[in-house]
Amino acid sequence: MDMILATVPGKVRGRVEGGIATFLGIPYAAAPFGEFRFRAPAPVPAWVGVRDALTFGPTAPKLPYAPPMDRLLPDPSIPGDECLNLNVWTPDPAGSGLPVMVWIHGGSLRNGSSSLPVYDGRAFARDGVVLVSINYRLGVEGFGVFPDAPANRGLLDQLAALRWVNDNIAAFGGDPGNVTVFGESAGAISIGALLVSPHSAGLFRRAVMQSGPPTAVSPKKGGRTTALIAKQLGLPATAQAFAGADRGALLAAQVAITRAGNPLTGANAFSIVVDGDVVPTEPLAAVRAGAARDVDLLLGYNSEEYRLWFVPSGVVDRVNAITLRLALAKFRIKQRVAKEYRRNRPTAKPGEILGAIATDMLLRVPANRLADERRGDNTFMYEFGWPSPVDGLGACHALEIGFVFDTLRSPDVAALAGPVAPQVLADAMHRAWVDFAATGKPGWASWDTSRPVMRFDLPAPMMMQAPHDTELSQWP
């Protein structure tokens, strides 16, 4: 059965199945090409009549992950220029005043889209939440740094989507005053910036950061990747020059420059930059100065984040004692830190020691520091610890997403978690996210000097006090 609802730009037609109304591919801003390329998002043109919202809209320009990651992280592309679009799942009948959750996907600011089956919002709608998922510009289109274009265009897209939610979500039964933004990896990094952006005031009440630190870099550092892509193409590093480049050649150069980068190894990558406007200052420093105190925050990490990058690539086996020492020296990690990690993992390979240290340096330590800065505010910490049985992936990066969305049987979740991932953990984790969106309380104690962490693992989720603190205390 079809359903027609009115939004500010015009009417949209969705579909109702099993008590859930779904609206897909709704544009929230104008297509970011032609006169709008490398510009801040422009208002979406109004339309006459009813626009079909029955299929996912175009994805932002990108190329798929390279092997072997393409097997674990499917990343389909949908052609078309209207890539600034979003999807809505809502209960039917929707009623009014329902909590709203807005999902911001990950993918190193270079990959990903809202169309993946793992992000299906039916379970949230089933449980009384209006779920919105968004696309935003990626790679050099969204995060290239140019002297003749606004910085952080992908972040500006996310803000435009949140303004669309504020203006339109009541028509779908949602409460614009009770919006939770949540995201994983690059999506969580984006939320770290949105938390402290003056442009986000009043657009969300709560936030969830899954496996992504609150970080932004200087325009000079962020511009290095853009400069290397320009060199690869033989172009000036300007938006005007890039706008005239063949899109396929641009994407190929982007992949060539960034293929060695990942959230743990770094290398050339795209970053959110401190631009003095959308991101006025480094996010953690802004939180330390009092930003986002009125926003409820749930954040956390997976126990073995590193395994997504170290295991399929074979890095975990190639690292030996010598390369471990060299890596520690490169990142200026003191030997006493490594000694503590070895003591707690007496049978671990050198690559596993390096992976555990890298996980903490880039994800767990920043999460704890952010929570410490917000001690006394409404802040909650979790750890996802269930180890996947697939190819030694363990409790790796991105594994928790299917549990949060309660989509364990989707094919992209099975690629990471296997065919028999424990539904009991999905029930618990999904419920915690729903409760947090509805009430600001996920079901366990807020962060204080006892450092409480809810660990999601079998046989059942368990509350822990100050886990891993013998290791975390080694960090300055």
C-alpha positions in Angstrom: 0.0 0.0 0.0 1.3 3.5 -0.8 1.3 6.4 1.5 1.6 10.1 0.5 3.0 12.7 2.9 3.7 16.5 2.4 7.2 17.9 3.0 8.2 21.5 2.5 9.5 21.0 -1.1 6.6 18.8 -2.1 4.6 15.6 -1.6 6.3 12.2 -1.5 5.0 8.7 -2.0 6.2 5.9 0.2 5.3 2.3 0.7 3.7 0.6 3.8 4.5 -3.0 4.5 4.1 -4.9 7.8 3.1 -1.8 9.7 6.1 0.2 8.6 6.1 3.1 6.2 9.2 3.6 4.1 10.2 6.6 2.1 13.5 6.3 0.2 15.7 8.7 -1.8 14.1 12.0 -0.7 16.3 14.9 -1.7 17.2 17.3 1.1 19.4 19.6 -1.0 20.0 20.4 -4.6 22.3 18.0 -6.7 25.8 19.2 -5.8 27.1 19.4 -9.4 27.1 21.9 -12.2 26.8 25.4 -10.6 26.6 23.8 -7.1 29.8 21.7 -7.4 32.3 22.2 -4.6 29.8 24.6 -2.9 27.8 24.6 0.3 24.5 22.6 -0.2 21.8 24.6 -1.9 18.1 24.3 -1.2 16.3 21.5 -3.0 14.0 22.9 -5.7 10.3 22.4 -5.0 8.3 20.1 -7.1 4.7 19.9 -8.3 2.6 16.8 -7.8 3.8 13.7 -5.9 7.4 12.5 -6.1 8.0 8.7 -5.8 10.2 7.8 -2.8 10.1 4.1 -3.4 13.8 3.3 -4.2 17.1 4.4 -2.8 18.5 7.5 -4.3 21.8 8.0 -6.0 24.9 7.5 -3.9 27.8 10.0 -3.7 30.5 9.4 -6.3 33.0 6.8 -5.1 34.7 3.6 -6.1 34.2 0.3 -4.1 36.7 -1.0 -1.6 39.6 -2.8 -3.0 40.1 -6.6 -2.3 40.0 -8.1 0.2 37.9 -5.4 2.0 35.2 -5.5 -0.8 34.2 -8.9 0.4 33.7 -7.7 4.0 32.3 -4.2 3.3 30.0 -4.2 0.2 29.6 -0.7 -1.1 27.2 -0.5 -4.1 26.9 2.6 -6.2 23.6 4.0 -7.5 24.2 6.4 -10.4 22.7 9.9 -10.6 23.6 13.4 -9.5 20.9 13.9 -6.8 23.1 12.2 -4.2 22.1 14.5 -1.3 19.1 12.4 -0.3 17.8 10.6 2.7 15.5 7.8 3.8 12.8 7.6 6.4 11.2 4.6 8.2 8.3 5.3 10.5 5.5 3.3 12.2 2.1 3.2 10.4 0.1 4.8 11.7 2.8 7.1 12.8 1.0 9.2 15.4 3.0 12.1 16.5 5.9 13.1 18.8 8.0 9.9 18.2 11.7 10.0 18.9 13.9 10.5 15.8 17.2 8.9 15.0 19.4 10.1 12.2 22.1 7.7 11.0 25.4 9.0 9.5 27.3 6.2 7.8 31.0 5.6 8.0 33.6 4.7 5.3 36.7 6.9 6.0 34.9 9.9 4.5 35.5 8.2 1.1 33.1 5.3 0.9 29.7 4.2 2.1 26.1 5.1 1.6 22.7 4.9 3.3 21.5 2.1 1.0 23.2 -0.9 2.6 20.9 -3.6 4.0 22.6 -3.4 7.4 21.2 0.1 7.8 17.6 -0.9 7.2 15.5 1.1 9.6 12.5 -1.2 10.0 13.5 -2.5 13.5 13.7 1.0 14.8 10.3 1.9 13.3 8.9 -1.3 14.7 10.0 -0.1 18.2 8.5 3.3 17.9 11.4 5.4 16.5 11.4 7.4 13.3 14.7 6.4 11.6 16.4 8.6 9.1 19.5 7.7 7.1 21.4 10.1 4.9 23.9 10.4 2.1 26.5 13.1 2.0 29.4 14.1 -0.3 32.5 11.9 0.1 36.2 12.1 -0.8 37.5 15.1 -2.6 33.9 16.3 -3.5 33.0 16.5 0.2 36.3 16.9 2.1 38.9 18.1 -0.4 40.5 21.3 0.9 40.6 24.2 -1.7 41.3 27.9 -1.5 38.3 28.7 -3.6 35.6 26.5 -2.0 34.1 26.1 1.5 35.8 23.5 3.7 33.9 20.5 5.2 31.3 20.3 2.5 30.3 16.8 3.5 29.7 18.1 7.0 27.7 21.0 5.6 25.6 18.3 3.8 24.9 16.6 7.1 23.8 19.9 8.6 21.5 20.5 5.7 20.0 17.0 6.2 19.5 17.8 9.9 17.7 21.0 9.0 15.5 19.0 6.7 14.6 16.8 9.6 13.9 19.8 11.8 11.5 21.2 9.1 9.8 18.0 7.9 10.0 15.1 10.4 6.7 16.0 12.1 4.9 15.0 8.9 6.4 11.5 9.4 5.3 11.3 13.1 8.6 12.4 14.6 9.4 15.0 17.2 11.9 17.6 15.9 12.7 18.4 19.5 13.9 14.9 20.2 16.4 14.0 17.6 19.4 11.7 18.1 22.3 11.6 15.7 24.2 8.4 15.6 27.0 7.1 13.4 30.0 4.8 13.2 33.6 5.4 12.3 33.7 8.4 9.9 30.1 9.0 10.9 31.1 9.2 14.6 34.0 11.5 13.7 31.4 13.7 11.9 29.2 13.7 15.0 32.2 14.7 17.1 32.5 17.8 14.9 28.7 18.4 14.8 28.7 18.4 18.6 30.8 21.5 18.8 29.6 23.3 15.6 27.6 26.5 16.2 25.7 25.6 13.0 24.1 22.5 14.8 22.5 24.4 17.6 19.0 23.1 18.2 19.2 20.4 15.5 19.7 17.4 17.8 19.3 16.6 21.5 21.3 13.4 21.8 24.3 11.8 20.0 25.8 8.3 19.7 29.4 7.9 18.6 30.4 4.4 17.6 34.1 3.7 17.1 35.0 7.2 16.0 37.1 9.8 17.9 36.3 13.5 18.2 39.0 14.8 15.9 39.7 17.4 13.3 43.0 18.6 11.7 44.4 21.9 10.4 43.5 22.9 6.8 47.2 22.6 6.0 47.3 18.9 7.1 43.9 18.2 5.7 44.9 19.7 2.3 47.8 17.3 1.8 45.6 14.6 0.3 44.0 17.1 -2.0 47.4 18.4 -3.2 48.6 14.8 -3.9 45.5 14.1 -5.9 46.0 17.3 -7.9 49.6 16.2 -8.6 48.4 12.8 -9.7 46.0 14.5 -12.2 48.4 17.3 -13.2 46.0 20.0 -12.1 46.2 23.0 -9.7 44.8 22.2 -6.3 41.7 24.4 -6.8 38.0 23.7 -6.9 37.8 25.4 -10.3 40.4 23.0 -11.8 38.9 19.9 -10.2 35.4 20.8 -11.4 36.7 20.5 -15.0 38.3 17.1 -14.4 36.8 13.9 -15.7 34.9 12.3 -12.7 36.2 8.8 -13.4 39.8 10.1 -13.5 39.2 12.0 -10.3 37.9 9.0 -8.5 40.8 6.8 -9.8 43.3 9.4 -8.5 41.5 9.6 -5.2 41.8 5.9 -4.7 45.4 5.7 -5.8 46.4 8.4 -3.3 44.4 7.0 -0.3 44.4 3.2 -0.9 47.0 2.7 1.9 45.1 4.7 4.5 42.8 3.3 7.1 41.6 4.6 10.5 44.5 2.8 12.2 47.4 3.2 9.9 46.6 6.7 8.8 48.6 7.5 5.6 46.8 9.7 3.1 43.2 10.1 4.0 40.3 12.6 4.1 39.7 14.6 7.3 37.4 17.1 8.8 39.3 20.3 9.2 39.2 23.1 11.7 37.9 25.9 9.4 37.0 28.6 12.0 33.3 28.4 11.0 31.6 25.0 10.8 34.3 23.6 13.0 35.7 26.6 14.9 38.2 24.6 17.0 39.5 21.1 17.6 36.4 19.2 19.0 37.9 17.8 22.2 39.3 21.2 23.1 35.8 22.7 22.4 34.2 20.1 24.7 36.8 20.9 27.4 35.7 24.5 27.1 32.1 23.6 27.7 30.6 22.9 24.3 27.7 20.4 23.9 27.0 20.1 27.7 23.3 20.0 26.9 23.6 17.1 24.5 23.2 13.5 26.0 26.1 11.3 24.7 26.5 7.6 24.3 29.9 6.5 22.9 32.0 3.4 22.7 34.2 1.1 20.8 34.8 -2.6 19.8 37.3 -4.7 21.7 39.4 -5.6 18.7 38.8 -2.7 16.2 42.2 -3.3 14.5 41.3 -6.8 13.2 39.2 -5.4 10.3 42.3 -3.9 8.8 45.1 -6.1 10.2 43.6 -9.6 9.6 42.3 -9.6 6.0 45.3 -7.8 4.8 47.7 -10.1 6.5 49.4 -7.3 8.5 48.7 -9.2 11.8 51.1 -11.9 10.6 53.7 -9.8 8.9 54.5 -7.7 12.0 57.5 -9.2 13.9 59.3 -8.1 17.0 61.5 -5.7 15.0 58.7 -4.0 13.1 56.7 -3.7 16.3 59.6 -1.8 17.9 60.0 0.4 14.8 56.2 1.1 14.8 56.3 2.1 18.5 59.2 4.4 17.8 57.4 6.0 14.8 54.4 6.8 16.9 56.5 7.8 20.0 55.0 5.2 22.2 57.0 4.5 25.2 58.3 0.9 25.9 56.5 0.9 29.3 53.2 1.1 27.4 54.0 -1.8 25.1 55.2 -3.8 28.2 51.8 -3.5 29.8 50.0 -4.7 26.7 52.4 -7.7 26.4 51.9 -8.5 30.0 48.1 -8.7 29.5 48.5 -10.7 26.3 51.2 -13.3 27.0 50.4 -15.4 23.9 49.7 -12.6 21.5 51.7 -12.2 18.3 53.6 -9.0 17.7 50.9 -7.9 15.2 48.2 -8.4 17.8 50.1 -6.3 20.3 50.5 -3.5 17.7 46.9 -3.8 16.8 45.7 -3.5 20.4 48.0 -0.5 21.0 46.8 1.2 17.8 43.1 0.5 18.7 43.6 2.3 22.0 45.7 5.1 20.7 43.2 6.1 18.0 39.8 5.0 19.4 39.6 3.9 23.0 41.8 6.5 24.6 40.1 9.4 22.8 36.7 8.0 23.8 37.7 7.9 27.4 39.1 11.4 27.3 35.9 12.7 25.8 33.9 11.0 28.5 36.2 12.3 31.2 35.7 15.9 29.9 31.9 15.3 30.3 32.0 13.7 33.7 28.9 14.8 35.6 26.9 15.3 32.4 24.7 12.7 30.8 27.4 10.5 29.2 27.4 6.7 28.8 30.1 4.3 27.6 29.9 0.9 26.0 32.2 -1.8 24.7 31.3 -4.4 22.1 33.2 -7.5 22.8 31.6 -10.5 21.0 34.2 -12.0 18.7 33.0 -12.9 15.2 33.9 -16.5 14.1 34.6 -15.3 10.5 38.3 -15.6 9.5 39.7 -14.4 12.8 38.0 -11.0 12.7 37.1 -11.1 16.4 35.4 -8.1 17.8 36.5 -5.9 14.9 35.6 -2.5 13.6 32.0 -2.2 12.2 30.9 -5.5 13.6 28.5 -3.9 16.1 26.4 -2.1 13.5 24.1 -5.1 12.6 23.4 -5.6 16.3 22.5 -1.9 16.8 20.1 -2.0 13.7 18.9 -5.5 14.6 19.7 -6.6 11.0 21.8 -9.7 11.7 20.3 -11.7 8.8 21.2 -9.2 6.1 24.0 -10.4 3.8 26.4 -7.6 4.6 26.2 -8.4 8.3 26.7 -12.1 7.7 29.9 -11.3 5.8 31.4 -9.9 9.1 29.5 -11.8 11.8 28.7 -15.1 10.1 25.2 -16.7 9.7 24.5 -17.4 13.4 25.3 -14.2 15.2 23.6 -14.1 18.6 20.2 -12.4 18.4 20.2 -12.0 22.2 23.0 -9.4 21.8 21.1 -7.6 19.0 18.0 -7.5 21.2 20.0 -5.9 24.1 22.0 -3.5 22.0 19.2 -2.3 19.8 17.0 -1.8 22.9 19.7 0.3 24.6 19.9 2.6 21.5 16.1 2.9 21.3 15.8 3.7 25.0 18.6 6.3 24.8 16.8 8.0 21.9 13.5 8.0 23.7 14.7 9.0 27.2 18.4 9.8 27.2 19.1 6.7 29.3 20.4 3.5 27.7 19.9 1.4 30.8 23.2 1.7 32.7 25.0 4.2 34.9 26.4 7.4 33.4 30.1 8.1 33.4 31.7 9.1 36.7 34.9 8.5 38.6 34.1 4.7 38.8 34.2 4.7 34.9 31.3 2.3 34.2 31.2 0.6 30.9 28.5 -1.7 29.5 30.1 -4.6 27.7 28.0 -6.4 25.1 29.2 -10.0 24.9 28.0 -13.5 25.7 26.6 -15.0 27.8 24.9 -11.6 28.5 25.7 -7.9 28.5 27.6 -7.1 31.7 28.4 -3.9 33.6 32.1 -3.3 34.2 34.0 -0.8 36.2 37.1 0.8 34.6 37.9 -2.0 32.2 41.4 -1.9 30.7 42.5 0.9 33.0 45.9 -0.7 33.7 46.6 -0.1 30.0 44.8 3.2 29.6 46.7 4.6 32.6 49.9 4.2 30.6 48.9 6.8 28.1 49.8 10.5 28.8 
